[in-house]
Amino acid sequence: MKQRIITALILAPLVVWGVFELSIPFFIIALTAVTVIGFWEWTQFVEPKSRQVSLIPSLLVLALSFLIFPFDTLHLSMVMQSHLWVLAAGSIWWVCASILALTYPKTISIWHGRISLRHAFGMLSLIPFLWAVFLLRAQDYAINPYHGAKLVMFVCLLVWAADTGAYFTGKAIGKHKMAPNVSPNKTLEGLFGGVVLAMIVGWFGSQLLNIHFSSLFAMLAITFITVVISVLGDLVESMLKRVSNIKDSSNIIPGHGGILDRIDSLMAAFPVFALLYFICQ
């Protein structure tokens, strides 16, 4: 626990600094590096005996996405229909993945023996996440370079609040298991506590960060959907780790496991939030 706390105290300020202070090109480089590490960790869920080979399809699709979508600040700040399709694909995947996690192990036969599907799962998890963060970070950059950073931080705050609320509420009063075959410690009471805390943080955070929504209802609805998907997203990685018989995606972060262990909820939250935010603007 001591190592976990020390690592968190170092990483949290570093993440905040990176979100607000890195220029768009360096921000893209940093987040792409994180995504590549995430893909490497995902190879354990695909074919652990030949991880180098399993990494190639994901890297090719990632590279293809950079060829298809311009990634300079000007183009990223202009959300196109093609961007929305990528965000929609990611959002639909997380809904389907959540169903797979909640119904595990009854539905494992659908995907367990299909390597191509496992590759697709990784691509749908990480690539829409990557572009969602890029698009949010670049919003109104020419007018206010920090506006997009505030949007990114807002989503992070929602996810962190949901995780915190779910943990403490589940510990205190959790009785009804949400998905006992995947993660025995997660409860419906914890989910409720996480949603409540995230809604409160979302309201105050939007005021503090000066993030405008089309209406209060839109803000609450987007926050609610984002938070629920983020909690279920954590279950999806737990399911994959259980099937692959691994505890952590890696040990790259002392006391915290791997990159995927830290961003599983964020991977689910960002494309869903970005899609709803851009549609409702």
Secondary structure as GFF3:
##gff-version 3
##sequence-region A 1 281
A	DSSP	alpha_helix	2	21	.	.	.	ID=ss1
A	DSSP	alpha_helix	24	46	.	.	.	ID=ss2
A	DSSP	three_ten_helix	48	50	.	.	.	ID=ss3
A	DSSP	alpha_helix	51	68	.	.	.	ID=ss4
A	DSSP	alpha_helix	73	76	.	.	.	ID=ss5
A	DSSP	alpha_helix	81	102	.	.	.	ID=ss6
A	DSSP	three_ten_helix	108	110	.	.	.	ID=ss7
A	DSSP	alpha_helix	115	137	.	.	.	ID=ss8
A	DSSP	alpha_helix	147	173	.	.	.	ID=ss9
A	DSSP	beta_strand	177	179	.	.	.	ID=ss10
A	DSSP	beta_strand	183	187	.	.	.	ID=ss11
A	DSSP	alpha_helix	188	208	.	.	.	ID=ss12
A	DSSP	alpha_helix	216	244	.	.	.	ID=ss13
A	DSSP	alpha_helix	259	280	.	.	.	ID=ss14
###
